[in-house]
Amino acid sequence: MGFGYRLYPSYVLDHQADIAKVQEWLGHANISTTRIYDHRKMRPEDSPTFKINY
């Protein structure tokens, strides 16, 4: 595994790439493997289950 291969997933995730697409690009069977590259801070508003008051 080359140096760029390890940096690219983190780079694209930091720039709002879809983690499912990155998982596909890397060929990971499990999303938890791809999450290793995700160094973004998880905020409640980034969660798909975040509740919005109408």
Buried (B, 14 or more C-beta within 10 A) or exposed (E): EEEEEEEBBBEBBEEEBEBEEBBEEEEBEEEEEBBEBBEEEEEEEEEEEEEEEE
